[in-house]
């Protein structure tokens, strides 16, 4: 959760690290293996929260889970693939069916991951299922790190040598539950990652991702924008499985359009390729400068629409909300205002996002989309002059002084500056940053937006105490 509409009191040093940039998606690490070897426990350990359900029942993790972590200075996305391909009656499935689904799971992980962690159970030893997965992984060019979990005793650590038979390199004994040897596994993962590329500062290109639930018209919109059948358009949800890049020029500005697979609510994501289409869509959000969040006018705003907006906000990308299929609704004099009010209420945590009602089928207001995306991208690079910003700060504090805390402590804000753009970051120096209430941070953000705009883009507010090291 982020205070200040998702953008508030970040860690004081957070803005100092360089942005990943629009063309630098995080590497993906997939954890694969047969059920109940401890993948979810390891996943939870890596991301630092109990997001995956952990039980001693094979196949407990039904949904695709992902999280972000870092090790030795490298940030990457971790995907828990546990139980993706097993039905409710998995215990009664024929062994042939289980083996086939295990193979499909590994193949999907291979397709999307930069590095694969094959997790095996050191307590149970080498099994046929382990061998089946290894047979799929071995011929590929993807790096594989072999992690022998539940090796929480000296005897089990020594017994891990039996997994050399998988011919996937050195088995690394570990215990996800006791956090033993996990660093050794991550050392191998980071060593196997592709070299990190330096960010390419390409100010001449605006990357725009079209995102949304399946079947809201993303491919139709892409085709209308570029004037040709670049993507397959179908009424069947989930037709688009890959992220597709298309370059064009609008008003002299180079644009790369990224069409993505639809993002479903986690519990409704089907087995197989669609699971990994979500990862592709998330990587597209990472790569973009501006995300076009497409809604279905007939269906209204759903919980998944707001969830996708949360993903965009978490990545601090520019955003515009497009209500598609607007021409299919029967309207009266109140339809527009009531619909707009409902959308704004649902997306009040990104109330800076422009709202546009369109029809990808008829072309209604399509000509306004790309100029809007270009405008949002420009807002992300806007910089407020320091002298003007401090004049605004003095006026804001004069108009509404910070309230004293219950212990009588008073907040004093001395100075403000904008050290970073894309997204815009504002740094406030105070006597004690911990005294800043989230509502006052929101007040200052609103004053900044009233003065400078920053439409369509999140801004980051950071408070630094006077006694903090600079």
C-alpha positions in Angstrom: 0.0 0.0 0.0 1.2 3.5 -0.9 0.2 6.5 1.1 -0.5 9.8 -0.8 -2.4 7.9 -3.5 0.3 5.4 -3.8 3.1 7.9 -4.1 3.8 9.2 -0.7 6.6 8.8 1.9 8.9 6.6 0.0 12.2 5.6 1.4 14.3 8.8 1.4 17.0 7.2 -0.8 14.6 5.5 -3.2 14.7 8.3 -5.7 18.5 8.3 -5.9 18.7 5.0 -7.7 18.4 5.3 -11.5 15.2 4.5 -13.2 15.0 1.1 -15.0 13.8 3.0 -18.0 11.1 2.1 -20.5 13.2 -0.4 -22.3 14.5 -2.3 -19.4 12.0 -4.9 -18.0 13.2 -6.9 -15.1 14.6 -10.4 -15.7 12.2 -13.2 -14.8 13.1 -16.1 -12.5 10.7 -19.1 -12.6 10.6 -21.6 -9.8 9.6 -25.0 -11.1 9.4 -28.4 -9.7 6.9 -31.1 -8.8 4.2 -30.3 -6.1 5.1 -30.0 -2.5 8.8 -29.5 -2.7 8.6 -26.0 -1.1 8.4 -23.7 -4.0 5.9 -21.4 -2.4 7.8 -21.2 0.9 10.9 -20.2 -1.1 8.9 -17.7 -3.1 7.5 -16.1 0.1 11.0 -16.0 1.5 12.3 -14.1 -1.6 9.6 -11.5 -1.8 9.5 -11.0 2.0 5.8 -11.6 2.5 3.4 -14.5 2.8 1.7 -14.1 -0.6 1.7 -17.7 -1.5 -0.4 -20.1 0.5 1.8 -22.7 2.1 0.4 -26.1 3.1 1.7 -29.7 3.1 -0.7 -30.6 0.4 0.5 -31.0 -3.2 -0.8 -28.4 -5.5 -2.0 -25.9 -2.9 -0.9 -22.9 -5.0 -3.5 -22.6 -7.7 -2.9 -19.2 -9.0 0.1 -17.7 -10.8 2.0 -15.6 -8.3 4.8 -13.1 -9.0 6.8 -10.7 -6.9 9.9 -8.5 -7.2 13.1 -9.0 -5.2 16.8 -8.2 -5.6 20.1 -9.8 -4.7 23.6 -8.5 -5.0 22.3 -5.3 -6.7 20.2 -7.1 -9.4 16.4 -6.7 -9.3 14.3 -9.4 -10.9 10.7 -10.8 -11.0 10.1 -14.2 -9.3 7.3 -16.4 -10.6 5.9 -19.2 -8.4 4.6 -21.8 -10.8 3.5 -24.2 -8.1 0.4 -26.2 -8.9 -0.5 -24.4 -12.1 -1.5 -27.5 -14.0 -3.3 -29.7 -11.5 -7.1 -30.0 -11.1 -9.1 -30.4 -8.0 -9.0 -34.2 -8.3 -5.3 -34.3 -9.1 -4.6 -37.1 -6.7 -6.7 -39.4 -8.8 -5.3 -38.4 -12.2 -3.4 -41.1 -14.1 0.3 -40.9 -13.8 0.6 -40.2 -17.6 -1.6 -37.2 -17.3 0.4 -35.8 -14.3 3.6 -36.3 -16.2 2.2 -34.5 -19.3 1.1 -31.6 -17.2 4.4 -31.4 -15.4 6.2 -31.3 -18.7 3.8 -28.5 -19.9 4.5 -26.5 -16.8 8.2 -26.7 -17.3 7.9 -25.8 -20.9 5.9 -22.7 -20.1 8.4 -21.7 -17.5 11.2 -22.1 -20.0 9.4 -19.9 -22.5 9.2 -16.9 -20.2 12.1 -17.1 -17.8 15.6 -15.8 -18.1 16.7 -18.2 -15.4 15.0 -21.3 -14.0 15.2 -22.6 -10.5 14.5 -26.3 -10.4 13.5 -27.2 -6.9 13.7 -30.8 -5.6 13.0 -32.3 -2.3 16.1 -33.4 -0.4 14.0 -35.2 2.2 12.3 -37.5 -0.4 15.3 -37.8 -2.7 15.3 -38.2 -6.4 12.0 -39.0 -8.0 10.7 -39.9 -11.5 8.9 -36.5 -11.7 12.2 -34.7 -11.0 13.8 -36.6 -13.9 10.8 -35.8 -16.2 11.2 -32.1 -15.5 15.0 -32.2 -15.9 14.6 -34.0 -19.3 12.6 -30.9 -20.5 15.0 -28.4 -19.0 18.3 -30.0 -20.0 18.2 -29.4 -23.8 17.3 -25.8 -23.6 19.6 -22.8 -23.6 18.1 -21.4 -20.4 20.3 -21.4 -17.3 19.0 -23.8 -14.7 19.9 -23.6 -10.9 19.3 -26.9 -9.1 18.0 -26.2 -5.6 17.7 -29.2 -3.2 15.2 -28.0 -0.6 14.5 -29.3 2.9 18.2 -30.1 3.3 18.1 -28.9 6.9 20.5 -31.4 8.4 24.1 -32.4 7.7 22.9 -35.8 6.5 20.5 -34.4 4.0 23.1 -31.9 2.7 25.4 -34.8 2.0 22.7 -36.8 0.4 22.0 -33.9 -2.1 24.8 -35.3 -4.3 22.3 -37.9 -5.7 20.8 -35.1 -7.7 23.9 -34.9 -9.8 22.1 -37.7 -11.7 19.8 -35.0 -13.2 22.8 -33.7 -15.2 21.9 -30.0 -14.5 25.0 -29.0 -12.7 25.8 -28.8 -9.0 22.9 -29.4 -6.6 22.8 -26.6 -4.0 21.5 -27.8 -0.6 19.1 -25.3 1.0 16.1 -25.0 3.3 13.5 -22.4 2.4 11.8 -22.8 5.7 14.9 -22.3 7.8 16.5 -19.8 5.3 19.6 -22.0 5.0 21.6 -21.9 1.7 19.1 -19.6 0.0 21.8 -17.1 -0.5 23.9 -19.7 -2.3 21.0 -20.3 -4.7 20.5 -16.6 -5.3 24.2 -16.2 -5.9 23.9 -18.8 -8.7 20.8 -17.1 -10.1 22.4 -13.7 -10.3 25.5 -15.2 -11.9 23.3 -16.8 -14.6 21.3 -13.6 -15.3 21.9 -11.9 -18.6 24.2 -8.9 -18.3 22.4 -5.8 -17.2 22.2 -3.3 -20.0 22.9 0.3 -19.5 19.7 2.4 -19.8 19.4 3.8 -23.3 18.3 7.4 -23.1 16.0 7.6 -26.1 14.0 10.8 -25.6 12.8 10.6 -29.2 10.6 7.6 -28.5 7.4 7.3 -26.4 6.5 3.8 -25.5 2.8 3.2 -25.1 1.3 0.0 -23.7 -2.3 -1.0 -24.3 -3.4 -3.0 -21.3 -6.7 -4.3 -19.9 -8.8 -7.3 -19.3 -9.3 -9.9 -22.1 -11.7 -8.9 -24.8 -12.0 -5.2 -24.1 -10.8 -4.4 -27.6 -7.0 -3.9 -27.2 -6.1 -5.5 -30.5 -8.9 -3.7 -32.3 -7.6 -0.4 -30.9 -4.1 -1.2 -32.0 -5.3 -2.0 -35.5 -7.3 1.2 -35.7 -4.4 3.3 -34.5 -2.0 2.0 -37.1 -4.6 1.5 -39.8 -3.9 -2.1 -40.6 -4.4 -5.6 -39.3 -1.3 -5.8 -37.2 -2.9 -8.0 -34.5 -5.4 -10.9 -34.8 -8.8 -9.6 -33.7 -11.3 -12.1 -32.4 -14.4 -12.0 -30.1 -12.8 -14.9 -28.2 -11.1 -13.6 -25.0 -7.4 -14.1 -24.8 -6.6 -14.3 -28.5 -3.5 -12.1 -28.1 -0.8 -14.1 -26.1 2.3 -12.1 -26.9 3.2 -8.5 -26.4 3.6 -7.0 -29.9 5.6 -3.8 -30.6 4.6 -1.5 -33.5 6.5 1.7 -34.3 4.7 4.7 -35.9 5.0 8.5 -36.0 2.3 10.9 -34.7 2.7 14.7 -35.1 6.4 14.2 -35.7 6.8 12.1 -32.5 8.1 8.5 -32.7 5.8 6.1 -30.8 6.2 2.4 -30.1 2.8 0.8 -29.4 2.8 -2.3 -27.2 -0.2 -4.6 -27.5 -0.5 -7.0 -24.7 -2.5 -10.1 -23.7 -5.5 -9.4 -21.5 -5.0 -9.5 -17.8 -7.5 -11.6 -15.9 -8.3 -11.8 -12.2 -5.8 -14.3 -10.8 -8.4 -16.9 -9.9 -9.8 -16.9 -13.4 -6.6 -17.2 -15.3 -6.7 -20.5 -17.2 -3.9 -23.0 -17.1 -1.1 -22.9 -19.5 -0.1 -20.1 -21.9 -2.5 -17.6 -20.5 -0.8 -17.7 -17.2 2.4 -16.5 -18.8 0.6 -14.0 -21.0 0.0 -12.1 -17.7 3.8 -11.9 -17.1 4.2 -10.6 -20.6 1.7 -7.9 -20.0 3.4 -6.9 -16.8 6.7 -6.7 -18.6 5.0 -4.5 -21.1 3.9 -2.1 -18.3 7.5 -2.1 -17.1 8.8 -1.1 -20.5 6.3 1.6 -21.3 6.3 5.3 -20.6 2.5 5.5 -20.7 -0.1 2.8 -20.2 -3.5 3.0 -21.9 -5.9 1.2 -19.6 -8.8 0.0 -21.7 -12.3 -0.6 -20.1 -15.4 -2.1 -21.6 -18.2 0.4 -21.4 -20.9 -2.2 -21.4 -19.4 -4.1 -18.5 -18.4 -1.1 -16.5 -15.5 -0.9 -14.1 -14.5 -4.3 -12.6 -12.3 -5.2 -9.7 -9.7 -6.4 -12.2 -9.7 -3.1 -13.9 -8.7 -1.4 -10.7 -6.1 -4.1 -10.0 -4.5 -3.4 -13.4 -4.5 0.3 -12.5 -2.7 -0.7 -9.3 0.0 -2.4 -11.3 0.5 0.7 -13.4 0.7 2.8 -10.3 3.2 0.4 -8.6 5.5 0.8 -11.6 4.9 4.6 -11.5 4.0 4.8 -15.2 1.9 7.4 -16.9 -1.7 6.4 -17.5 -4.8 7.3 -19.4 -8.2 5.6 -18.9 -10.0 4.7 -22.2 -13.6 3.6 -22.0 -14.1 1.5 -25.2 -17.3 0.4 -26.9 -18.9 3.7 -25.9 -21.0 3.6 -29.0 -22.8 0.4 -27.9 -24.5 2.1 -24.9 -28.0 3.6 -25.0 -27.6 7.1 -23.7 -29.7 10.0 -22.3 -28.7 13.4 -21.1 -27.2 12.0 -17.9 -25.4 8.9 -19.2 -22.0 10.6 -19.7 -21.9 12.5 -16.4 -23.1 9.5 -14.4 -20.6 7.1 -16.1 -17.8 9.6 -15.6 -18.6 10.0 -12.0 -18.6 6.2 -11.4 -15.2 5.8 -13.2 -13.6 8.6 -11.3 -14.8 7.1 -8.0 -13.5 3.7 -8.9 -10.1 5.1 -9.9 -9.8 7.8 -7.3 -6.3 6.5 -6.4 -5.2 7.7 -9.9 -7.4 10.7 -10.2 -4.7 12.4 -12.2 -5.4 10.1 -15.2 -7.2 11.6 -18.2 -10.4 9.9 -19.1 -11.5 9.4 -22.8 -14.6 7.7 -24.1 -13.9 5.9 -27.4 -14.9 3.2 -29.9 -12.2 1.1 -31.4 -14.7 -0.3 -33.9 -16.2 3.0 -35.2 -13.1 5.1 -34.6 -14.8 7.5 -32.2 -12.2 9.8 -30.6 -9.4 7.5 -31.7 -7.5 10.5 -33.2 -7.2 11.9 -29.7 -5.4 8.9 -28.1 -1.8 9.2 -29.3 -1.6 13.0 -28.9 -2.8 12.4 -25.3 -0.1 9.8 -24.7 2.5 12.2 -26.1 1.3 14.9 -23.7 1.4 12.6 -20.7 5.0 11.5 -21.6 5.9 15.2 -21.7 4.4 15.8 -18.3 6.6 13.0 -16.9 9.7 15.0 -17.9 8.5 18.4 -16.7 10.7 20.0 -14.0 9.6 22.7 -11.5 12.1 25.5 -11.0 13.5 25.3 -7.4 12.8 28.9 -6.6 9.3 28.7 -7.8 8.7 25.4 -6.0 9.9 26.9 -2.7 7.6 29.9 -3.2 4.8 27.5 -3.6 5.8 25.6 -0.5 5.9 28.8 1.6 2.4 29.8 0.4 1.1 26.3 1.0 2.4 26.1 4.6 1.1 29.6 5.2 -2.4 28.7 3.9 -2.5 25.4 5.9 0.2 24.9 8.5 1.0 21.4 9.6 -0.9 20.3 12.7 1.0 19.4 15.8 1.1 15.8 16.9 -0.5 14.4 20.1 2.9 14.8 21.8 3.1 18.4 20.9 5.8 18.0 18.2 5.6 20.5 15.3 6.5 19.7 11.7 8.6 22.3 10.0 9.4 22.0 6.3 12.4 24.1 5.3 13.1 23.5 1.6 11.9 21.7 -1.5 13.5 20.5 -4.7 12.7 18.2 -7.6 15.8 15.9 -8.0 14.3 13.6 -10.7 11.9 13.3 -13.6 10.2 10.3 -15.3 8.5 10.0 -12.9 8.6 13.4 -11.2 10.1 13.2 -7.6 9.8 16.0 -5.1 12.1 16.1 -2.0 11.1 18.0 1.1 13.5 18.7 3.9 11.9 18.9 7.3 12.9 18.9 10.9 11.4 15.4 11.3 10.0 13.5 8.3 8.2 11.1 10.6 5.8 13.8 11.7 4.3 14.2 8.2 0.8 12.9 8.2 -0.3 11.3 4.9 -3.1 13.8 4.5 -0.6 16.7 4.6 1.6 15.0 2.0 -1.5 14.7 -0.2 -2.2 18.4 0.4 1.2 19.3 -0.9 0.9 17.0 -3.8 -2.4 18.7 -4.8 -0.8 22.1 -4.6 2.0 20.9 -6.8 -0.5 19.6 -9.3 -2.6 22.7 -9.2 0.5 24.8 -10.1 2.4 22.5 -12.5 -0.1 20.0 -13.8 1.7 16.7 -14.2 -1.5 15.3 -15.7 -1.5 11.6 -16.4 1.6 10.8 -14.4 2.2 9.9 -10.7 4.5 12.0 -8.7 6.6 10.8 -5.8 6.7 12.8 -2.6 9.7 12.2 -0.3 10.3 13.8 3.1 13.8 13.9 4.5 14.6 14.7 8.1 17.2 17.4 8.8 19.4 15.0 10.7 19.4 12.3 7.9 22.6 11.7 6.0 22.6 13.2 2.6 
